[in-house]
Amino acid sequence: MIDPHSIFLLVAALVSVIGLILLITLLKLNPVIALLLAALSLALVAGMPVTTVIHAFEAGVGATLGHIAIVVALGTMLGKMMAESGGSDQIAYTLIRFFGEKNIPWAMAAIGLLVGLPAFFEVGFVLLIPIVFTVARRTGTSLVLVGLPMVAGLSVVHGLVPPHPAAMLAATAFKADVGKMILFALVVGLPTAAIAGPLYAKLIAPHIKLATENTMAAQFASHHKEKSLPGFGLTVSTILLPIVLMLIGSWADTLSAPKSALNNGLRLIGNDDMALLIGALFSFYTLGRLRGFTRETILRFSNECLAPTATITLLVGAGGGFGRILQESGVSNAIIDVATRSHVPLLLLAWLLAVLMRLATGSSTVAMSTAAGIVAPIAMQNPGVRPELLAIATGAGSLIFSHVNDGGFWLVKEYFNMTVVQTIKTWSVCETIISVTALIFTFGLSFVV
């Protein structure tokens, strides 16, 4: 029998999330303040010691910003250099010429899939968002129609496809064959990305009316003539440098002896923050000095672009604080208790656990690792299900319905300049489509392999 206290905690968490959305949408309260109030209310109702509540929220903010703040800052600097040099225009013109305006959403989904392979969602997002802004402006297309397929591609590889670090967590926990998992994940992920990205974007874009002014889009705006743009090869190599460095870092143990000096060095340059730092510095030369910009001008660019990111980083951090309260208050354990007492097929159990953890913590990586840790020992006793499919099902569950406790939610909302409701209609629903569609395809694949 399910513990009544677990049910109480789940209901309290649901009410706090609904209350948070109402505070932002109806009372027009600043989202950072609303997140803090919702987190404090939940903590007190759940019976957390008063002395630990604020500390838990601060710890969640700090843990989230420790990664996100650097990623957003360095990625925005690189994006600013692409915009000011005309590099993002060059990529936009090339994509438009090669794919045609009608196929741009498909091109953006493909770019998201490729760039997202070695990089966490936030890294890929800040690297590609200048291109999204530029393509939307050049084609006169809705930002939703261009941007949603890109974020769908990033999200699919984040949860499903090795060698992405998050997907590798699940593969390791279930002792899955990585080669087979990549094959199965592509079979599942490619049609999933198509449905949740270009197809859903085409359906929802006409119903989302964005404000004409967008601070983030404005800072990446450029008005270069096509003949004066930097070379396509130089621009692409600049944006892909951090991605290549991250791939090298993930292959460190293959390229060198573990724990050797070379291995440590490869892991260092492959770290997200370090790879983006190297990429930003590289862009100062390739898209700055080589384009005739002075040191003073490059410094001005890198200073100017940080101001609009302040709100974004605060919101992402506050979302992390709210997620930490959900964990510390016992909501996460209540979810595990409810899910493990339900008698459901193993693939569905892995998906459900990841779904519930994702909704509670906001982190797909935490959801994936927690669910895999619970299901893996059970799977050892039930060898009838392929570990590769279990890992994919877990990854699919970890992507469902990104909402207010997820940093990705606030990144998409602020960069696209959407309201909370618009973000739920676009990004949150897109994530849910990915999660459910991937589960359906995984079940289908289980009957074939």
ZAVODO-905148 format. One record per residue (C-alpha): x, y, z; residue number from 1; residue in one letter. Coordinates in pm, 1 decimal. Layout:
N
> X,Y,Z,pos,code
> X,Y,Z,NUM,A
...
***
This chain:
449
> X,Y,Z,pos,code
> 0.0,0.0,0.0,1,M
> 122.6,347.5,-90.4,2,I
> 223.0,566.1,203.9,3,D
> -36.2,846.1,254.8,4,P
> 246.8,1089.7,331.1,5,H
> 393.0,1021.5,-15.5,6,S
> 56.8,1107.5,-171.4,7,I
> 41.9,1425.7,40.3,8,F
> 388.3,1532.3,-80.7,9,L
> 300.0,1470.5,-445.7,10,L
> -20.9,1673.6,-413.7,11,V
> 169.4,1953.9,-235.4,12,A
> 429.5,1959.1,-516.0,13,A
> 156.8,1974.4,-781.6,14,L
> -19.4,2260.0,-602.5,15,V
> 307.8,2451.9,-566.4,16,S
> 378.8,2427.1,-939.9,17,V
> 24.6,2539.5,-1029.0,18,I
> 53.7,2823.2,-777.2,19,G
> 386.4,2928.0,-927.2,20,L
> 239.2,2949.0,-1276.3,21,I
> -55.1,3154.3,-1146.8,22,L
> 177.2,3394.0,-960.3,23,L
> 365.8,3463.0,-1283.2,24,I
> 76.7,3469.8,-1530.9,25,T
> -211.5,3621.2,-1332.2,26,L
> -42.2,3830.1,-1062.0,27,L
> 245.6,3928.1,-1296.2,28,K
> 500.1,3864.1,-1022.2,29,L
> 867.9,3855.9,-1116.2,30,N
> 948.4,3488.2,-1192.1,31,P
> 1252.1,3484.9,-959.9,32,V
> 1040.6,3603.2,-665.2,33,I
> 759.5,3363.6,-763.2,34,A
> 1000.6,3068.5,-770.9,35,L
> 1135.7,3161.0,-427.7,36,L
> 786.9,3196.2,-278.3,37,L
> 666.4,2867.1,-427.7,38,A
> 977.0,2684.5,-304.3,39,A
> 944.9,2827.3,48.5,40,L
> 573.7,2743.8,65.8,41,S
> 631.0,2384.5,-45.7,42,L
> 919.5,2338.0,196.6,43,A
> 714.7,2459.0,494.3,44,L
> 405.9,2254.8,400.8,45,V
> 622.9,1944.9,353.5,46,A
> 766.3,1990.6,701.7,47,G
> 1124.7,2080.6,619.0,48,M
> 1314.1,2231.6,915.2,49,P
> 1286.6,2609.5,887.7,50,V
> 1660.5,2652.7,939.5,51,T
> 1744.2,2440.8,632.6,52,T
> 1492.2,2578.4,383.4,53,V
> 1683.2,2884.5,263.3,54,I
> 2012.3,2695.2,265.2,55,H
> 1861.1,2422.3,44.9,56,A
> 1726.7,2681.4,-202.1,57,F
> 2062.4,2860.8,-214.8,58,E
> 2243.8,2531.2,-266.0,59,A
> 2016.5,2454.5,-561.9,60,G
> 2077.6,2798.2,-711.1,61,V
> 2454.4,2766.3,-665.3,62,G
> 2475.8,2414.3,-807.6,63,A
> 2280.0,2517.4,-1116.3,64,T
> 2456.5,2847.1,-1179.3,65,L
> 2798.5,2690.4,-1124.2,66,G
> 2757.2,2534.7,-1468.3,67,H
> 2495.3,2742.5,-1647.6,68,I
> 2633.8,3091.2,-1575.5,69,A
> 2970.0,3016.1,-1738.4,70,I
> 2807.4,2835.9,-2031.9,71,V
> 2565.5,3122.0,-2101.4,72,V
> 2835.8,3390.7,-2065.6,73,A
> 3096.6,3225.2,-2289.2,74,L
> 2840.0,3101.6,-2540.8,75,G
> 2689.7,3449.1,-2566.1,76,T
> 3033.7,3602.2,-2629.1,77,M
> 3097.2,3354.4,-2909.4,78,L
> 2750.7,3426.8,-3048.1,79,G
> 2813.1,3802.2,-3033.1,80,K
> 3132.3,3761.2,-3235.8,81,M
> 2941.3,3556.2,-3493.3,82,M
> 2679.1,3829.8,-3521.2,83,A
> 2915.6,4128.8,-3535.8,84,E
> 3147.9,3962.1,-3788.0,85,S
> 2863.5,3844.2,-4008.3,86,G
> 2941.8,3478.6,-3941.2,87,G
> 2586.1,3393.0,-3838.7,88,S
> 2462.1,3564.2,-4157.0,89,D
> 2700.6,3350.1,-4362.3,90,Q
> 2566.7,3029.3,-4207.4,91,I
> 2209.2,3152.6,-4251.7,92,A
> 2260.2,3240.1,-4618.9,93,Y
> 2425.0,2903.8,-4683.4,94,T
> 2145.7,2708.5,-4512.7,95,L
> 1878.3,2904.1,-4700.5,96,I
> 2053.4,2848.5,-5035.6,97,R
> 2120.4,2479.4,-4975.5,98,F
> 1792.2,2368.6,-4818.4,99,F
> 1551.8,2636.3,-4943.2,100,G
> 1332.1,2847.4,-4715.7,101,E
> 1057.9,2583.3,-4697.6,102,K
> 1298.7,2322.6,-4558.1,103,N
> 1473.0,2543.4,-4301.6,104,I
> 1296.3,2378.6,-4002.0,105,P
> 1434.6,2040.6,-4113.5,106,W
> 1782.5,2188.8,-4151.5,107,A
> 1767.4,2334.8,-3799.6,108,M
> 1656.9,1998.8,-3656.0,109,A
> 1952.1,1829.0,-3826.0,110,A
> 2195.5,2090.0,-3690.7,111,I
> 2054.0,2042.4,-3340.5,112,G
> 2103.5,1665.6,-3365.9,113,L
> 2466.4,1702.1,-3480.1,114,L
> 2579.5,1980.2,-3247.5,115,V
> 2399.5,1824.3,-2950.4,116,G
> 2583.9,1491.5,-2966.9,117,L
> 2879.9,1582.7,-2744.3,118,P
> 2731.3,1888.6,-2571.3,119,A
> 2477.5,1928.0,-2294.1,120,F
> 2154.1,2097.3,-2401.2,121,F
> 2246.0,2440.3,-2262.5,122,E
> 2580.5,2443.1,-2445.2,123,V
> 2430.6,2351.9,-2780.8,124,G
> 2153.0,2604.4,-2726.2,125,F
> 2377.1,2905.6,-2667.8,126,V
> 2598.3,2806.1,-2961.8,127,L
> 2311.0,2775.4,-3209.3,128,L
> 2067.7,3046.7,-3095.6,129,I
> 2243.5,3326.1,-3295.0,130,P
> 2189.6,3120.6,-3612.1,131,I
> 1822.4,3072.6,-3521.5,132,V
> 1775.9,3447.9,-3478.7,133,F
> 1954.0,3524.9,-3805.4,134,T
> 1771.5,3261.3,-4013.2,135,V
> 1433.8,3374.6,-3875.5,136,A
> 1514.9,3737.8,-3956.4,137,R
> 1650.9,3667.4,-4306.3,138,R
> 1355.8,3449.4,-4407.0,139,T
> 1086.6,3645.8,-4226.0,140,G
> 989.1,3320.6,-4056.4,141,T
> 847.1,3275.5,-3707.5,142,S
> 1114.8,3226.6,-3443.0,143,L
> 912.9,2929.1,-3317.9,144,V
> 914.2,2760.9,-3660.2,145,L
> 1293.4,2797.0,-3687.3,146,V
> 1394.5,2751.2,-3323.2,147,G
> 1168.5,2471.6,-3199.5,148,L
> 1312.0,2210.5,-3442.8,149,P
> 1663.0,2305.9,-3328.9,150,M
> 1585.2,2258.8,-2958.8,151,V
> 1399.7,1934.5,-3039.7,152,A
> 1713.5,1799.7,-3208.9,153,G
> 1928.4,1901.4,-2912.6,154,L
> 1687.7,1741.4,-2666.6,155,S
> 1658.0,1409.0,-2852.1,156,V
> 2033.0,1345.5,-2854.3,157,V
> 2060.5,1465.5,-2494.3,158,H
> 1831.6,1191.6,-2369.1,159,G
> 1868.6,910.6,-2619.4,160,L
> 2191.5,898.2,-2816.7,161,V
> 2543.1,811.1,-2692.8,162,P
> 2811.3,945.7,-2683.4,163,P
> 2613.2,1227.5,-2524.4,164,H
> 2715.0,1227.8,-2155.1,165,P
> 2356.5,1199.0,-2026.1,166,A
> 2270.7,902.9,-2248.9,167,A
> 2601.0,738.2,-2154.3,168,M
> 2493.9,747.3,-1787.1,169,L
> 2196.8,523.7,-1864.1,170,A
> 2403.5,298.6,-2092.0,171,A
> 2659.0,242.8,-1816.3,172,T
> 2396.2,174.8,-1548.9,173,A
> 2221.8,-89.4,-1758.1,174,F
> 2551.8,-231.6,-1895.6,175,K
> 2421.6,-171.1,-2247.7,176,A
> 2628.0,-224.5,-2562.6,177,D
> 2701.7,134.0,-2669.1,178,V
> 2726.4,50.9,-3041.4,179,G
> 2386.2,-119.8,-3042.0,180,K
> 2238.1,156.2,-2829.0,181,M
> 2352.4,421.8,-3078.1,182,I
> 2188.0,223.8,-3360.9,183,L
> 1862.4,170.6,-3169.0,184,F
> 1862.6,531.4,-3044.6,185,A
> 1893.7,664.0,-3399.8,186,L
> 1609.0,438.3,-3516.3,187,V
> 1396.2,580.7,-3235.1,188,V
> 1538.8,934.1,-3222.7,189,G
> 1532.2,1045.5,-3586.9,190,L
> 1155.4,1004.0,-3643.2,191,P
> 1093.8,1135.5,-3291.8,192,T
> 1290.6,1453.7,-3366.9,193,A
> 1100.7,1495.4,-3694.4,194,A
> 760.4,1469.8,-3523.4,195,I
> 841.6,1688.0,-3219.9,196,A
> 1052.3,1937.8,-3418.4,197,G
> 956.9,2048.3,-3772.1,198,P
> 611.0,1885.9,-3777.8,199,L
> 495.3,2014.6,-3438.6,200,Y
> 657.8,2354.3,-3499.9,201,A
> 459.2,2391.8,-3823.0,202,K
> 140.9,2309.5,-3630.6,203,L
> 195.1,2539.4,-3329.6,204,I
> 384.1,2835.9,-3482.0,205,A
> 74.7,3007.3,-3633.5,206,P
> -86.2,3012.0,-3286.2,207,H
> 210.4,3176.8,-3107.3,208,I
> 228.9,3553.4,-3154.0,209,K
> 563.1,3676.9,-3022.8,210,L
> 637.6,4036.1,-2920.6,211,A
> 803.9,4241.0,-3193.3,212,T
> 1089.5,4347.1,-2964.5,213,E
> 1335.7,4080.5,-2847.0,214,N
> 1638.5,4202.4,-2649.8,215,T
> 1841.0,3887.6,-2707.9,216,M
> 1764.9,3876.0,-3080.5,217,A
> 1850.9,4245.9,-3113.4,218,A
> 2201.5,4201.5,-2975.1,219,Q
> 2272.6,3927.4,-3230.7,220,F
> 2134.4,4133.3,-3519.5,221,A
> 2372.9,4232.6,-3796.1,222,S
> 2329.6,4405.4,-4129.0,223,H
> 2620.8,4281.6,-4338.1,224,H
> 2604.9,4247.9,-4712.8,225,K
> 2657.7,3892.0,-4833.6,226,E
> 2980.1,3976.6,-5021.2,227,K
> 3147.9,4113.4,-4707.7,228,S
> 3084.8,3810.2,-4488.1,229,L
> 3357.4,3584.3,-4344.8,230,P
> 3411.8,3249.5,-4516.8,231,G
> 3168.9,2966.4,-4446.2,232,F
> 3450.9,2725.3,-4357.2,233,G
> 3610.2,2967.7,-4111.4,234,L
> 3275.2,3042.3,-3945.2,235,T
> 3172.5,2678.7,-3913.1,236,V
> 3514.3,2574.6,-3779.8,237,S
> 3485.4,2847.6,-3514.2,238,T
> 3144.1,2732.5,-3389.3,239,I
> 3238.6,2362.9,-3409.6,240,L
> 3570.4,2398.8,-3224.2,241,L
> 3409.7,2364.6,-2876.7,242,P
> 3208.3,2066.2,-3003.1,243,I
> 3522.1,1892.9,-3133.8,244,V
> 3704.1,1958.5,-2806.0,245,L
> 3412.6,1806.5,-2610.0,246,M
> 3421.7,1497.9,-2832.6,247,L
> 3796.2,1463.9,-2774.6,248,I
> 3732.8,1488.6,-2400.1,249,G
> 3470.4,1213.2,-2416.0,250,S
> 3716.5,990.6,-2605.9,251,W
> 4005.4,1062.8,-2366.2,252,A
> 4026.7,704.1,-2236.1,253,D
> 4033.6,569.5,-2592.9,254,T
> 4299.8,813.5,-2711.3,255,L
> 4530.1,783.4,-2409.3,256,S
> 4604.5,578.0,-2099.5,257,A
> 4360.1,656.8,-1816.6,258,P
> 4494.1,896.8,-1551.5,259,K
> 4802.6,980.3,-1760.5,260,S
> 4907.7,1342.9,-1813.6,261,A
> 4775.0,1332.8,-2171.1,262,L
> 4446.8,1182.2,-2052.5,263,N
> 4404.8,1454.7,-1790.6,264,N
> 4486.0,1719.7,-2049.4,265,G
> 4229.6,1584.5,-2296.6,266,L
> 3965.5,1573.4,-2024.1,267,R
> 4048.5,1933.6,-1929.4,268,L
> 4007.9,2077.1,-2279.8,269,I
> 3697.4,1861.2,-2328.7,270,G
> 3521.5,2006.2,-2023.4,271,N
> 3219.7,2216.3,-2129.3,272,D
> 3345.7,2537.5,-1968.8,273,D
> 3701.1,2498.7,-2095.0,274,M
> 3591.1,2407.6,-2448.8,275,A
> 3367.3,2714.7,-2463.8,276,L
> 3645.3,2934.9,-2324.0,277,L
> 3883.1,2814.4,-2595.4,278,I
> 3607.5,2861.8,-2853.9,279,G
> 3536.4,3218.0,-2739.0,280,A
> 3905.5,3311.4,-2744.7,281,L
> 3939.3,3152.3,-3090.8,282,F
> 3642.4,3359.0,-3213.8,283,S
> 3810.4,3678.2,-3090.2,284,F
> 4082.7,3604.9,-3347.0,285,Y
> 3897.2,3441.1,-3639.2,286,T
> 3585.0,3656.5,-3624.9,287,L
> 3745.4,3956.5,-3454.7,288,G
> 4106.6,4039.6,-3536.4,289,R
> 4093.9,3878.2,-3882.9,290,L
> 3785.3,4088.7,-3958.3,291,R
> 3965.3,4408.7,-3863.5,292,G
> 3817.8,4464.1,-3516.0,293,F
> 4047.1,4625.4,-3259.5,294,T
> 4106.7,4481.1,-2912.1,295,R
> 3897.5,4762.4,-2766.3,296,E
> 3605.8,4679.5,-2996.5,297,T
> 3619.9,4308.2,-2912.9,298,I
> 3623.4,4396.9,-2541.4,299,L
> 3317.9,4618.0,-2592.6,300,R
> 3135.5,4337.1,-2772.8,301,F
> 3211.1,4086.6,-2496.6,302,S
> 3101.2,4332.4,-2227.5,303,N
> 2782.6,4445.8,-2403.4,304,E
> 2648.2,4097.1,-2464.8,305,C
> 2652.5,3997.4,-2096.7,306,L
> 2394.7,4248.9,-1970.9,307,A
> 2087.5,4082.8,-2129.4,308,P
> 2191.7,3742.9,-1988.2,309,T
> 2158.5,3853.7,-1624.1,310,A
> 1784.2,3784.4,-1605.9,311,T
> 1826.9,3449.3,-1778.7,312,I
> 2095.9,3323.7,-1542.0,313,T
> 1897.3,3436.6,-1236.5,314,L
> 1586.4,3256.3,-1359.6,315,L
> 1778.2,2939.0,-1438.2,316,V
> 1937.3,2950.5,-1093.1,317,G
> 1603.2,3007.4,-918.8,318,A
> 1459.4,2712.8,-1110.7,319,G
> 1745.9,2503.6,-977.9,320,G
> 1666.5,2622.3,-625.1,321,G
> 1303.4,2517.5,-664.0,322,F
> 1416.3,2176.5,-790.6,323,G
> 1643.2,2133.6,-489.3,324,R
> 1352.5,2204.8,-253.0,325,I
> 1151.4,1935.5,-431.5,326,L
> 1432.5,1691.0,-357.8,327,Q
> 1506.0,1799.7,0.8,328,E
> 1137.2,1804.4,98.3,329,S
> 1104.3,1434.8,19.4,330,G
> 900.3,1471.4,-301.7,331,V
> 1160.5,1279.5,-503.8,332,S
> 1155.8,986.7,-257.7,333,N
> 776.4,990.1,-259.1,334,A
> 781.3,957.8,-636.5,335,I
> 1017.4,659.5,-618.6,336,I
> 795.5,498.0,-353.9,337,D
> 480.5,535.5,-563.1,338,V
> 643.4,417.5,-886.6,339,A
> 820.6,110.2,-748.4,340,T
> 500.2,-16.9,-583.2,341,R
> 321.4,-15.7,-918.4,342,S
> 330.8,-346.3,-1107.2,343,H
> 413.8,-236.8,-1461.1,344,V
> 632.5,-375.1,-1747.0,345,P
> 1003.9,-302.4,-1703.8,346,L
> 1032.1,-67.6,-2004.4,347,L
> 732.6,129.5,-1882.8,348,L
> 863.3,131.9,-1523.0,349,L
> 1197.5,276.9,-1636.5,350,A
> 1013.7,544.1,-1835.7,351,W
> 769.3,625.0,-1554.3,352,L
> 1040.7,659.0,-1290.7,353,L
> 1237.8,893.4,-1514.9,354,A
> 920.0,1090.8,-1593.1,355,V
> 835.6,1141.4,-1227.4,356,L
> 1192.1,1233.9,-1133.1,357,M
> 1210.5,1478.4,-1423.3,358,R
> 887.5,1647.0,-1312.8,359,L
> 1014.6,1667.4,-955.5,360,A
> 1374.7,1775.9,-1006.5,361,T
> 1368.3,1951.8,-1345.4,362,G
> 1694.3,1780.9,-1445.5,363,S
> 1684.9,1516.2,-1717.2,364,S
> 2032.8,1399.2,-1614.6,365,T
> 1926.4,1349.6,-1250.6,366,V
> 1606.9,1177.7,-1367.3,367,A
> 1801.6,945.2,-1594.3,368,M
> 2066.3,850.3,-1340.7,369,S
> 1814.2,801.9,-1056.6,370,T
> 1571.2,592.2,-1260.6,371,A
> 1851.4,381.8,-1408.5,372,A
> 1995.2,322.2,-1062.2,373,G
> 1659.0,190.2,-939.2,374,I
> 1566.4,-20.0,-1244.0,375,V
> 1909.1,-168.5,-1325.3,376,A
> 1912.4,-414.4,-1028.8,377,P
> 1556.1,-520.5,-1116.6,378,I
> 1658.4,-572.2,-1480.0,379,A
> 1939.9,-803.2,-1368.0,380,M
> 1672.5,-1039.5,-1232.6,381,Q
> 1460.6,-1006.2,-1549.5,382,N
> 1694.8,-1057.6,-1847.6,383,P
> 1411.8,-1064.2,-2102.9,384,G
> 1442.7,-691.5,-2189.3,385,V
> 1739.0,-558.4,-2387.3,386,R
> 1947.7,-320.4,-2172.1,387,P
> 1987.5,-85.6,-2470.7,388,E
> 1610.4,-40.6,-2492.5,389,L
> 1583.4,9.3,-2117.0,390,L
> 1843.1,285.9,-2138.7,391,A
> 1654.8,451.7,-2426.8,392,I
> 1320.7,426.4,-2243.6,393,A
> 1480.2,584.3,-1935.3,394,T
> 1623.0,864.9,-2147.1,395,G
> 1284.2,921.2,-2310.9,396,A
> 1115.8,953.0,-1972.0,397,G
> 1376.7,1201.0,-1852.5,398,S
> 1276.9,1448.9,-2123.4,399,L
> 904.2,1484.2,-2052.7,400,I
> 729.5,1818.5,-1993.2,401,F
> 1006.5,2060.2,-1903.7,402,S
> 849.6,2318.7,-1674.1,403,H
> 933.3,2591.1,-1422.7,404,V
> 1194.7,2395.9,-1223.1,405,N
> 1404.0,2325.8,-1534.1,406,D
> 1677.0,2565.3,-1644.6,407,G
> 1608.7,2477.4,-2008.4,408,G
> 1252.2,2608.3,-1971.3,409,F
> 1374.6,2953.7,-1873.4,410,W
> 1647.3,2956.9,-2139.9,411,L
> 1391.3,2892.4,-2413.1,412,V
> 1139.4,3135.2,-2262.6,413,K
> 1380.3,3427.2,-2229.5,414,E
> 1573.0,3386.2,-2555.0,415,Y
> 1252.2,3340.4,-2755.3,416,F
> 1085.1,3620.9,-2556.0,417,N
> 776.0,3412.2,-2481.5,418,M
> 532.6,3416.8,-2191.1,419,T
> 519.5,3122.2,-1950.0,420,V
> 201.7,2994.6,-2117.7,421,V
> 356.8,3024.4,-2466.6,422,Q
> 665.9,2837.6,-2345.8,423,T
> 448.6,2556.4,-2211.3,424,I
> 255.5,2537.8,-2540.4,425,K
> 575.8,2517.7,-2744.9,426,T
> 877.1,2387.8,-2552.8,427,W
> 702.2,2186.2,-2278.9,428,S
> 468.9,2016.8,-2525.7,429,V
> 760.1,1953.7,-2765.2,430,C
> 947.0,1776.0,-2485.4,431,E
> 638.5,1570.2,-2400.9,432,T
> 597.7,1466.6,-2764.8,433,I
> 962.6,1356.2,-2768.2,434,I
> 917.2,1154.0,-2449.5,435,S
> 593.5,975.9,-2545.1,436,V
> 686.5,920.7,-2910.8,437,T
> 1026.3,778.1,-2818.5,438,A
> 861.8,539.5,-2570.4,439,L
> 615.9,418.0,-2836.2,440,I
> 896.3,360.2,-3087.0,441,F
> 1102.9,183.2,-2819.2,442,T
> 815.2,-53.8,-2740.7,443,F
> 774.2,-116.5,-3113.5,444,G
> 1144.0,-187.3,-3150.1,445,L
> 1131.5,-431.8,-2856.7,446,S
> 902.4,-659.1,-3061.1,447,F
> 1149.4,-654.9,-3351.2,448,V
> 1485.0,-699.3,-3175.4,449,V
***
